[in-house]
Amino acid sequence: MSTNDQHPDTGAPFDPNAQIHLGVFYPGIGAQTVWEDPKAPDQVATDTFVEVATKLERGLFDAFFLGDGQRVRENRGAILSTDIAGRPDAITQLAALASVTERIGLVATQNTTYSIPVELARRLASLDVLSDGRAGWNIVTTDNAWTGENFRRGGWLDHERRYERATQVVELAKQYWAGSEIDADTDLLKARATPNVRSSSQARPVLFQAGDSSGGRDLAARHADVVFSANNAYDAAVAYARDLRARTAAYGRAADAVKILPGVTVVLGDTEAEAEEKVRWLRSNAYNGVRAIAFLEHYWGKDLSSYDPEGPLPDIEPVEDELDPSRGTLAVDARTGKLDQIAQWRALSEEKGLSIRELVLEISPASRFHSGTPAALADRWADLVRHRVVDGFNINPYHLADAIDDLVDKLVPALQERGVYRTEYTSTTLRGHLGLDEQTASEREQAS
C-alpha cells in the first residue's frame, strides 16, 4: 500500500512514518488489575505511584493516567471488597508526581456531573502550570444517585443529559484557560468567574474523553484532543475510527484531529505459549470466586454469598425491578432487560456444564487482551498505526510490577526496532508528545 492509498474502511491515508502513542491507565476498580497478588505492591502507597510513573518515563511513555471515583463502591450496603479503596484525589496525586518526573504527561480523570466547573478548571490549570505543560483531563460523566448522595443532590441529572452538562463544563473550562471572563447561566450550569491562573507552556490541559455512547463520541468529536475507546478488536476499531472521524469533520475540525487510543491489557511472553498461559492465569485471578459472586449479585439484586462459586448458578429468581444503580458498577443498558440476560446465562451454563465462576469467565470480554511475544505484538501494533486504525493504546497494567517491567523493558525496544516509537522525548509538553497543535484556531482566536 502506498503513502497515498486509503484504508478501505477507515478512509485514512497509510502513513509509513506513523509513531505510536502510549499511556498507562491506573484505574483501581474492577477486574482489570490483580492487586490482591502477594507480589503486587501497595496500590495506594505514594512510593508505588512514584515507581510506576518514573518507570514509564524511562520507557518514554506519553502519559500516566489516574482513574478517580467520587465515592467508594459498594455491594449490598458494604464496601466492595474486590475494588481498591483509599486512593488520593487524582489531581492532588499527579501534582505530587510532577515534582519527581520531568517529561511524562499527567492525566487526571475528573467528573463533569458533580464537580464545580470553575473550581475544576482552576485545579486543572494549576496542575498544568505545576507540571510545566504536562497536564491532561480525562473527561467522564455519571448519572447515578449513589454518587450524587455525596453531594446532597442524588440523581439530579437525567442519564440522557449528562453529556449536555459535560459539554457546557468543557466549554467553560476552555474559556477559563483562554483567560476569558466566565458568565454562564443555563438550567444545568451557573457560574461567574475571572480566571486567576496563568497559562502553561502548552496553553491548556490536553482533553481526553472516555465515553463510547453516541453522546460521548459527539463530545469527543467536538472538544477532545484524544479519545479512549473500548473498541480494540480490529473490526470494532475500524468502525469506531470511521465513525469518530466523520463526527469530527462534521464539527468543522480536521477528520483526524482526535487521537484514538483504545484501552488494552498487554500480556507478554517469551513465547506465544507463555503469553497464553499468562492470559489464563490473569483471567482466572481477575475473576476469582469472590469477584464472580459479586458480579452475579449485581444482576440478581440479592445476596448470593451462600452459593459456591464452583457450583451451579443460583436457583432463585432475580429481583425483577430495574437493577439498583446505586451499586455504581454497571452501565445503564445493563440495568434493564436482565431477566432475559440471566435466562441466556442459565441456558449457556446448562449447555456447557459451567459453574458460576466458569460462566463469568465465559461471558467476560477477552478482546481487551493483546497478548504474544514482544516482537509479534510490535509487528501487529506497527501495522495498526501505519494504517491509521488507531494512534496508539491506553494500557491497563494487570500487575504493577511484572506488567510495567514487561512494557518498558521488552515491548518498547521491539517498537523502537520497527521505527514506530520514539527513542527519546522530543518535547517537554504532553501536547508536544502527542503531536497536537498548541491550540485550535478557534481557541487562538478566542484567546486573542
C-alpha positions in Angstrom: 0.0 0.0 0.0 1.5 3.4 -1.0 1.5 6.5 1.1 -1.4 8.0 -0.7 -3.6 4.9 -0.6 -6.7 5.0 1.7 -7.5 2.3 4.2 -10.6 0.6 2.7 -12.6 1.0 5.8 -11.2 4.0 7.8 -10.5 6.1 4.8 -7.3 7.4 6.4 -4.0 7.6 4.4 -1.4 5.0 5.0 1.5 6.6 6.9 4.8 4.6 6.9 6.3 7.1 9.4 3.5 7.0 11.9 4.5 6.9 15.6 2.6 5.1 18.3 1.4 6.9 21.4 1.2 5.0 24.6 -0.3 5.7 28.0 -0.8 3.6 31.1 -4.1 3.8 33.0 -4.1 3.1 36.7 -7.8 2.5 37.5 -8.2 0.9 40.9 -11.6 -0.6 40.3 -12.9 -3.7 38.5 -11.2 -6.8 37.4 -8.5 -5.1 35.4 -5.7 -5.4 37.9 -4.8 -8.4 40.1 -4.0 -6.2 43.0 -4.5 -9.0 45.6 -1.5 -10.9 44.3 1.1 -11.2 47.1 3.8 -9.9 44.7 1.9 -6.8 43.9 2.9 -3.5 45.6 0.7 -1.5 47.9 -1.8 0.0 45.5 -2.4 3.2 47.5 1.2 4.0 48.7 2.9 7.1 47.5 6.1 5.1 46.7 4.1 2.9 44.3 2.8 5.9 42.3 6.3 7.3 42.1 7.8 3.9 41.0 5.2 3.4 38.3 5.4 7.0 36.9 9.2 7.1 36.8 9.4 3.7 35.1 7.0 4.8 32.5 9.0 8.0 31.9 12.1 5.8 31.4 10.1 4.0 28.8 9.3 7.3 27.1 5.5 7.0 27.5 3.3 9.8 26.5 1.2 9.8 29.7 0.3 8.3 33.0 -3.4 8.3 33.7 -5.1 8.1 37.1 -8.7 6.9 37.5 -10.8 8.6 40.1 -14.0 7.9 41.9 -16.4 10.3 43.7 -17.5 7.5 46.1 -16.2 4.2 47.3 -18.1 1.4 45.5 -20.4 -0.7 47.5 -22.3 -4.0 47.2 -25.3 -4.9 49.3 -24.6 -1.9 51.6 -21.0 -2.7 52.3 -17.7 -1.6 50.7 -17.0 -3.7 47.6 -14.0 -5.8 48.8 -12.8 -6.5 45.2 -12.1 -2.9 44.5 -9.3 -0.7 45.8 -10.2 2.0 48.3 -8.3 4.9 49.8 -6.5 6.4 46.8 -5.9 10.2 46.8 -7.7 12.7 44.6 -6.2 12.3 41.1 -5.2 15.9 40.6 -3.5 16.1 44.0 -1.6 12.8 43.4 -0.4 14.0 40.0 0.7 17.3 41.3 3.0 15.4 43.7 4.3 13.3 40.8 5.1 16.4 38.8 7.9 17.1 41.2 9.6 13.7 40.6 9.1 13.4 36.8 10.2 15.7 34.0 8.6 14.7 30.7 5.7 12.2 31.1 2.2 13.6 30.7 0.0 13.5 33.8 -3.7 12.9 33.1 -6.4 13.2 35.8 -9.8 11.6 35.5 -12.4 14.2 36.7 -16.2 14.1 36.6 -18.2 16.8 35.0 -21.5 15.8 36.6 -20.8 16.6 40.2 -17.7 18.8 40.0 -18.0 22.6 40.5 -17.0 23.8 37.0 -14.9 26.9 37.8 -13.1 25.1 40.6 -12.3 22.1 38.4 -11.0 24.4 35.6 -8.8 26.2 38.1 -7.4 23.0 39.6 -6.6 21.5 36.2 -4.9 24.8 35.1 -2.9 24.6 38.3 -1.7 21.1 37.6 -0.8 22.2 34.1 1.3 25.1 35.5 2.9 23.0 38.2 3.9 20.3 35.7 5.1 22.9 33.1 2.6 21.9 30.4 2.2 18.2 31.1 -1.4 18.0 32.4 -4.4 16.4 30.8 -8.0 15.9 31.8 -9.8 12.6 31.2 -13.5 13.8 31.0 -16.0 11.5 32.5 -19.7 11.7 33.4 -22.1 9.8 35.7 -25.8 9.7 36.3 -26.2 7.6 39.4 -27.8 8.8 42.6 -25.5 6.7 44.6 -22.6 9.1 43.7 -24.8 12.1 43.9 -25.6 11.4 47.6 -22.1 12.6 48.4 -23.1 16.0 47.0 -26.6 16.2 48.5 -28.2 16.0 45.1 -28.6 12.4 44.3 -29.9 11.6 40.9 -30.4 15.2 40.0 -29.3 14.8 36.4 -31.1 12.5 33.9 -29.0 10.0 32.1 -29.7 11.5 28.7 -28.5 14.9 29.8 -25.2 14.0 31.3 -23.2 14.9 28.1 -25.2 18.1 27.7 -23.8 19.2 31.0 -20.3 17.8 30.2 -20.2 19.9 27.0 -21.1 23.0 29.0 -18.5 22.3 31.6 -15.8 21.7 29.0 -16.7 24.9 27.1 -16.5 26.8 30.4 -13.1 25.3 31.2 -11.8 26.3 27.7 -13.0 29.9 28.3 -11.2 29.9 31.7 -8.0 28.6 30.2 -8.1 31.2 27.4 -8.4 34.0 30.1 -12.0 34.9 29.3 -14.5 36.1 31.8 -17.0 33.4 32.8 -20.7 34.3 32.8 -22.7 31.1 32.3 -26.4 30.8 33.1 -28.3 27.6 31.9 -30.5 25.2 33.7 -27.5 22.9 34.1 -24.8 25.3 34.9 -24.5 28.7 36.5 -21.1 30.4 37.1 -19.4 33.8 37.1 -15.6 34.0 37.4 -12.4 35.8 36.5 -9.6 33.4 35.6 -6.7 33.7 38.1 -4.2 31.0 36.9 -1.8 31.7 34.1 -1.4 29.6 31.0 1.2 26.8 30.9 3.8 26.2 28.2 1.2 24.0 26.3 -1.5 26.7 26.6 -4.1 24.5 28.3 -4.5 20.9 29.5 -4.9 18.2 26.9 -8.5 17.0 26.7 -9.2 13.2 26.8 -12.6 11.7 26.5 -13.6 8.2 27.7 -17.2 7.6 26.6 -18.3 5.3 23.8 -22.0 6.2 23.7 -23.3 8.5 20.9 -23.2 11.4 23.3 -19.7 10.6 24.3 -18.5 10.3 20.7 -20.0 13.7 19.9 -18.3 15.3 22.9 -15.0 13.8 21.8 -15.5 14.9 18.2 -16.4 18.4 19.3 -13.8 19.1 22.0 -11.4 16.2 22.7 -7.7 16.0 21.7 -7.5 12.3 22.5 -10.2 9.7 22.9 -10.1 6.4 24.8 -12.1 3.6 23.2 -13.2 0.2 24.3 -13.0 -0.9 20.7 -9.7 -2.7 20.5 -10.7 -5.7 18.4 -9.8 -5.0 14.7 -13.2 -4.7 13.2 -14.6 -2.7 16.1 -11.6 -0.4 16.0 -12.0 0.2 12.2 -15.7 1.0 12.6 -15.0 3.3 15.6 -12.3 5.2 13.7 -14.6 5.7 10.7 -17.5 7.0 12.9 -15.4 9.3 15.0 -13.6 10.9 12.1 -16.9 11.6 10.4 -18.3 13.2 13.5 -15.1 15.2 14.0 -15.3 16.5 10.4 -19.0 17.4 10.9 -17.9 19.8 13.7 -15.6 21.6 11.3 -12.4 20.1 12.6 -9.9 18.0 10.7 -11.2 14.5 10.5 -8.1 13.1 12.2 -7.8 15.9 14.8 -8.6 13.5 17.6 -6.0 10.8 18.5 -7.6 7.4 19.1 -6.1 5.3 21.9 -8.2 2.1 22.6 -7.8 0.6 26.1 -6.0 -2.7 26.2 -4.4 -5.1 28.7 -1.0 -6.3 27.4 0.3 -9.7 28.3 3.8 -10.6 27.0 5.7 -13.8 27.0 9.0 -15.0 25.6 6.9 -17.5 23.5 3.3 -17.5 22.4 2.6 -20.4 24.7 3.9 -18.5 27.7 1.8 -15.5 26.8 -1.3 -17.7 26.5 -0.6 -19.3 29.9 -0.3 -15.8 31.4 -3.6 -14.8 30.0 -5.2 -17.9 31.5 -3.6 -17.0 34.9 -4.8 -13.5 34.6 -8.4 -14.3 33.7 -8.6 -16.9 36.5 -7.3 -14.5 39.1 -9.2 -11.5 37.8 -12.5 -13.4 38.2 -11.8 -15.4 41.3 -14.7 -16.8 43.4 -15.4 -13.6 45.3 -15.4 -11.5 42.2 -17.6 -14.0 40.4 -20.3 -14.0 43.1 -20.2 -10.2 43.3 -20.6 -10.0 39.6 -23.8 -12.1 39.7 -25.1 -10.2 42.7 -25.2 -7.0 40.6 -27.7 -8.7 38.3 -29.7 -10.8 40.7 -30.0 -7.9 43.1 -29.8 -10.4 46.0 -27.3 -11.7 48.5 -25.6 -14.7 46.8 -22.8 -15.2 49.3 -24.1 -18.6 50.3 -23.6 -20.0 46.8 -20.4 -21.9 45.9 -18.6 -20.1 43.0 -17.5 -23.5 41.8 -21.1 -24.7 41.8 -24.1 -24.1 39.6 -25.9 -20.8 39.0 -28.3 -19.6 41.7 -31.6 -21.5 41.7 -33.5 -18.4 42.9 -35.1 -15.8 40.8 -33.6 -12.3 40.5 -35.2 -9.1 41.6 -37.5 -8.1 38.7 -37.1 -4.4 39.1 -34.5 -2.4 37.2 -31.2 -3.0 38.7 -30.4 -0.6 41.5 -28.0 1.9 40.0 -26.6 2.8 43.5 -24.1 0.0 43.1 -22.4 2.1 40.5 -20.8 -0.7 38.7 -23.0 -1.4 35.6 -23.9 0.7 32.6 -27.5 1.8 32.3 -28.2 -0.6 29.4 -27.2 -3.4 31.7 -29.7 -2.4 34.4 -32.7 -3.4 32.3 -33.5 -6.5 30.3 -31.6 -8.5 32.9 -34.2 -11.3 33.2 -33.6 -12.2 29.5 -29.9 -12.0 30.1 -30.0 -14.3 33.1 -32.1 -16.8 31.1 -29.5 -16.8 28.4 -26.7 -17.4 31.0 -28.7 -20.3 32.5 -29.1 -21.9 29.1 -25.4 -21.4 28.4 -24.4 -22.8 31.8 -26.5 -25.9 31.3 -25.3 -26.5 27.8 -21.6 -26.3 28.7 -21.9 -27.5 32.4 -20.4 -24.3 33.7 -20.0 -23.3 37.3 -20.7 -19.7 38.4 -17.0 -18.8 38.1 -16.7 -20.6 34.8 -19.7 -18.8 33.4 -18.3 -15.4 34.5 -15.1 -16.2 32.7 -17.0 -17.3 29.6 -19.0 -14.1 29.3 -16.3 -11.7 30.4 -14.7 -9.7 27.5 -11.5 -11.2 26.2 -10.9 -8.8 23.3 -9.2 -6.3 25.5 -6.2 -8.6 25.9 -3.4 -8.1 23.4 -1.0 -10.9 24.0 2.0 -12.6 22.4 5.7 -12.1 22.2 7.1 -8.5 22.2 8.1 -8.9 18.5 4.7 -10.2 17.4 2.8 -7.6 19.2 5.1 -4.8 17.9 4.5 -6.0 14.4 0.8 -6.0 14.9 0.7 -2.5 16.5 3.0 -1.1 13.8 0.6 -2.2 11.2 -2.4 -0.8 13.0 -0.9 2.7 13.5 0.5 2.9 10.0 -2.9 2.1 8.5 -4.4 4.6 10.9 -6.8 2.2 12.5 -5.6 3.6 15.9 -3.0 6.1 17.0 -1.8 4.1 20.0 -3.1 2.4 23.1 -4.0 3.2 26.7 -2.7 0.2 28.6 -4.2 -1.2 31.8 -1.4 -3.0 33.7 -2.7 -6.2 35.1 0.2 -6.3 37.6 2.0 -3.2 38.7 5.4 -4.8 39.0 5.6 -7.5 36.3 3.4 -5.8 33.6 5.1 -2.4 33.8 8.5 -4.0 33.6 7.5 -6.0 30.5 6.2 -2.9 28.8 9.3 -0.8 29.4 12.0 -3.4 29.0 10.5 -5.7 26.3 7.7 -4.1 24.3 9.3 -0.6 24.0 12.6 -1.9 22.5 10.6 -4.0 20.0 8.6 -1.0 18.9 11.7 1.1 18.6 13.3 -1.5 16.4 10.4 -1.2 14.0 10.7 2.6 13.9 7.2 3.3 15.3 8.2 4.6 18.7 10.4 7.4 19.9 14.0 6.8 21.1 13.9 10.0 23.2 11.5 12.7 24.2 11.5 15.5 21.6 9.1 17.7 23.5 8.6 19.0 27.1 4.8 19.1 27.0 2.1 16.5 26.7 0.6 18.3 23.7 4.0 18.0 22.1 4.4 14.3 22.8 1.0 13.7 21.1 1.8 15.8 18.1 -1.1 18.1 18.7 -1.4 21.7 17.7 -0.7 24.1 20.5 -4.3 25.4 20.3 -7.1 25.1 17.8 -7.7 28.0 15.5 -10.9 28.9 17.4 -9.2 28.8 20.8 -6.4 31.1 19.5 -9.0 33.5 18.1 -10.8 33.5 21.5 -7.6 34.0 23.4 -6.7 37.0 21.3 
